[in-house]
Amino acid sequence: MNYVLFDSEVRISLLPFTFTRPVGEIRLGILTLREKWEDHLNAAVSYITEPYLEIKYPIELAEDNVFIDPSFLPTSEIVAEIQALDPESALFCASELVAYRSAGPKTKEEIGNLKQKKSTQDLIRIQNTWDIFSRNGISLQRDYERVTKGRRSAPIPASNRVISPENIFLEEGAKVEHSILNATEGPIYLGKDSEVLEGNMIRGGFALCENGVVKMGAKIYGPTTIGPYGKVGGEINNSVIFGYSSKGHDGFLGNSVLGEWCNIGADSNNSNLKNNYEKVRLWNYASERFDQTGLQFCGLMMGDHSKTAINTMFNTGTVIGVNCNIYAAGFPRNFIPSFSWGGASGFSTYQTRKAFEAAEVMMARRGRAFDEKEAAILEHVFEITKKWRKY
């Protein structure tokens, strides 16, 4: 079988993160959604996504294809049901389409004409931005069990104070010295060539992916994930950083999600709890309004390539788009459209030429090229987000 991950209607509710990637490239736990599905399927996948993203994430079709919605977290049971699908049939969980098997992509109406199969599995689905951090704990535990199964951890250096060492795994080249690692409430995973510097206090679940760095004296509460080449410091609680982003200094980040190529300035903080303890409302790109999350704790959602100056402050439930540059005293508003430049005193448009110059320099520092594909995707994001920039 040839496997293809398709973006369903939840893509809009996962903006701003899906402005620059298919749903399957969202990271939570240790792996991205795509990596989880590839691991369970034991096969590579491609994508059906927005046309402007296809230059970076192309589709690969065969005579016989299985199309899967990657917003569902895979399990061995649901994968077995998917692989047992007959040609021209579809698998539903409750009323939600999980997968279908066909010679080519189908419209919603065409899927309705396929042979219907019902699954009784109770699946976890990532439908909203806040699901990324609120579902991170169970996803991290599942990933940890699969990634480490039948393998032996690299030795944990004796200089550390370790609690529940059986729940701690160090990949080859991972370094950690003179830190406190408590894996009682969740596993701790240190990826290949990652490094935890001296004097850190980490409570699992925690994943530091390949080449990630925790700077000295950080306080990290799980479940938290730092993606590849991420660099963090200060205080972090139940947050997910996709990769290649930095929150390298003192300041608080809680119940939050950062995309790739973000930078949080020193002593910047976000609120994750309202003073009146009410449930948090968050900007929803689908409804174009602030909708109820049902969560009492919900912090900052920041799209790719966005950055803050030192001492930047964010209110509870703030959504920041792609390629924003935020500075100045005071609290900016709770929804900052993509390509915005400014702060509490007001915003102007962050022109693509300046934004791309910054992206090129930042990516080069991590050995990555800002190429024509990246530029074309961000140019498109600039155009489709104009309606939210009222300046």
N, C-alpha and C positions, 0 to 999 in steps of 0.2 A: 504494500500500500504506500501511496504518496500522501504525506500529511501537509495540510495548509491551515494556518491559524487565521481566522477572519475577525475583523473588528465589527462587533455588534453595536446595538444602540447605546450601550453603556459608555462607548468612547467619549461621547459629549460630556457625560457626567464626570469623566476622568480628566478633563481639561483643567489646568493648562499643561499637564504632563504629556497628554496625547497630541498636543500641537506639533510636537517634534519627534514622535515615535509611535509605532503601533501599540496597542494594548499589551501585546505579548512582551514588550521590552520593559515593562514596569517591573521594578525590583521590590521584593519583600521577602523576609526570611534571609536566606543566603543567596538564593538564585533569582533570576528573573522568571516571569511567568513562562516565557519561551523555554528557558533552560529546564524548568520543572517538567514541562510537557515532553521535551526531548529525552529527558532522563527516563520518564515513565514509558514512553513509546519505544525507547532505544532506537531512535531514528531522528534525522534532521528534519526541520520544517521550514516552510517559507510563509509568505503573508499575502492576505488580501487586506489592503488598507486604503487610505485616502490616496487619490491619484498623485498628489504632489509629494507624497512620501515614497512612492514606488521607485524613484530613482535611487534610493538608498536601501529600500526593502522590497525587492521584486518578488513576484509570484513565480513559482515553478510548478507546472502542471504535468500530469502523466495521463495515461488512459484510464486509470482507476485512482480516484482521489478521495481522501477523507478530510472534510472541512470541520475544524474544531473551534469553538469559542474559548479563547484562552483566559477569559475573565473568571472561569471556574478553576478552583485549585484541583489539580489532578489527584486521583487516588488509584490504587491498583485495581479496585473493583470497577470504577467507571471506565478505565482504560480497557479492561477486558470486555465490557459491553460495547465500547466503541469499535474495537477490533473484530467483534462478532457481527457487526452490521452487514446486512445484505446490500448488494448494489441497489441504488435508487431508494434508499431508506434513510430515515432520520431518527435521532434519539433525543427524547425530551426528558427533562427532570422537572416534575410538576408541569407547568405550562411553558417552561423556558427551553429553547433549543440549545442543546449542548453540542451536537455534532450531526453531520449527515455525510453519506457516501454517494458520490456521483461522478460522472465523467467530466463535469465542469461546474463552475460556480452557479448557484441558483438564486433567484430573487425570493423574497418572502412568500410571494404567492405560489411560486413553483415548488418551494419547500413544502408548502401545505398539501401539495399533490403527491408527495412521496409517501411510501409506506411508513406509518408511524409506529415507533416503539417507545414505551414508557419505562423510565428507570425509577427505582424506589430509593436510590441513593440520596443521602442528605449531604449535598455539596455546599461548600463555602464558595461564595462568589464575591469578587472585587467589583463593586458597582459604583462606588463613590470615592472621592479622593481620601476621605477620612478612613475608609476601609483599609488603606495601605498601612497605616500605623496601628489601627485597632485590631487588625487581623495578623499583625506581624508576629505575635507570640506563637500562635499555633503553626504558622507557616515556617517560622524559624525552627521549631521543634521537629517538624516533619522533614525539612531539608537536612537538618543535622543528622537525623537518624539514617537517611539514605546516603548522604555524602560520606559519613564515617563508618558505615556498616562493613564489618570484616577487616577494618584497617586499624593500625596502631598509631596513636598520636606521637609526634616528636616529643622528647622529654621536656617537662616543665622545669625551668631552672629553679634551683633550691633557694634563690634569694627572694622568691615570691611567697606571700601568705595565701594559701590555697584552701578553699572550702569546696567539698564535693568534686575532687579532681577527676572522678570517673565521668563527669559531664563536661570536661574541658578537652578540646582537641586543637592541637597545633599542627599546621601543615609544614611542609619542608621550608626552611628558611624563616619561619616566624620567630620573632624575638619578643621577649617580655622579661623585664627585670625589676625587682624591688617594688612590686605592685601587689594589691589585694584583689584576688579573683574569687568571687563567690558565685558558684553555679548551682546553688540550692534550688532556686526558683526557676531556673532555665539554663540551657547549655551555653557555653562560651566557645566560640569558634574563631580561631585566628588563621586567616588565609595565608597562602604562599607569599613569603617575603614581606609580610606585614610586620609592624613593629609597635609595641606598646612601651613607651619610654618610662622612666622611673617615676614612682610616687603616685600611680593611678589607682583609683578605686572603681572596680567594675562589678556590677551585679547582673547576672544573666537573666533572661536570654540576651545574648550579645553576639553579633557577627561582625568581624572586621575582615573585609574581603581583600583580595590579592593586592599587595603593595599599599594597603591602607596604613595610616599612622595615627596613633593617639599620643598627643603631646603630653608633657609632664604635668602632673597634678590634676588631671581631669577627674570628674565625678560622673559616672555613666550608670543610669538606671535602665534596666531592660523593660520590655523587649525593644532593643535598638539595633539597627543595622547601618553599617557604614560601608558603602559600596567600594569597588576597586579604585585605588589611588585617592581615596578620600582622606582628608586630614582634619582631625578634630581636637578640640580642647575645651576647657571650661566645664559647664554642667549641661548634660543632655539626658532627657527622659523620654522613653517610648517614642523614638523618632526614627525615620528612615531617610538616609541620604543615598541617592541612586549611585553616584560614583563621580570621580574627578572633581569633586566639590570640596570647599574648605570652610570649616568653622573652627579655625585654629587657635582661638584665643578665649579668654574669660568671657562670660556671658551665658545666658540661659536659652536653651532650645528645648521645647517640650511639646509632645503630642503633635509633631510636625513632620512634613515631608519636603525635602529639597530635591530638585532635579539634578541634572549634570551641569558642570561648569559654573556652579554658583560660588559666591564668596560672601561670607558673613564677617563684617568688620569687627574689630576688637570691642569688647564690652557692649555688644548689641544683645538685646533681649526680646523675647516674645512672651506675651501673656497666654496662658493656656486655660485660665479659669476666670470667669467673670466675677466681679466683686459682689454681685447679688446672687451668685451661684445658679443662675438660670442656665438652661440648655443653650448651646451655642448655635447661632445661625451662620451659614457660610454661603458665599457667592456661588451660584449655580449657573454655569454657562448654558445649560439646557433651558432653564426657565427664565434666565436673565434677571434673577432677583436673588435676595438672600433667603435661603430655605433652611428649615430646621434640620439639624444633624441628629438630634436625639442624644447628643453627648454633652456631658458637663465639662469634659476636658477636650479642648480642640484648639490647636495653636496656629501655625503658619504653613501655608501651601505656597511654595515658590517654584516657578517654572525655570527651565534651562537658561543658563547664561545671565541670570539676574544677580545683582550684587548690592551690598549695603556699605555705607561708610561706617566709621567707628561711632559707637554710642547711638545706634539706630534702635528705635523702640517700636514694637508692633502690638496692636490691640489683639484681644482674643479673636480667633477666627478670621485671620487676614489671608486673602488670596492675592498673590502676585503673579503676573503673567511672565512671558518670555522676554529676555533682554531688557530688563528694567534696571535702572541705576538710582538707588534711593539714598538720600542724605538729608542733612539739616535737622535741627532740634524739633521735638514734638512728635506726636503720633500721626503718621499718615493715615489716610482712610483705609477702610477694610477691604476694598477691592481696587487693585492697581492694574490697569490694562497693560498688555504687552507693549514694549518699546516706549516706556514712560521714563522720564528723567526729572527728578525733583524730590519733594518730600512734603511735610505738613503744610508748608507755605504755598504749595502749588506744584503743578507738573507741566512739562512741555514734552514734545515728541523727541524721543531718542532716535535720531536718524540712523539709517542702516549703515552708512559709511563709517561713522564713529563706532557703532556697535560691533561691526565686523572687524575693525582694527583691534578692538579689545579682545574679541574672541580669538583672533589669530594669535595674538601674543600669549594669551592664557593657555590655549591648547598646545602651542609649541613648547611651553614649559613642561608639559607632561608627555612630550614626544609624539603628539598627535597633530595632524595637519587640518587646518580649516580650508576645505577644498570647495570646488564649485557645487557639489551636491549639498553640503552644509549651507552654503550661501543661498542656494535656490530655495531650500526648505524655509529658511528664516525670512527670505524675501516674501514668500507666500504668506507666512504667518503675519508679517507686517501688514500686508494688504487686507487679510481677512479679519484683522482685529482693529481696523481703523474705526469702526462704528462705536467702539467703547472709549476711544480717546476723544474727549470733548474739549480739546484745547488746540 
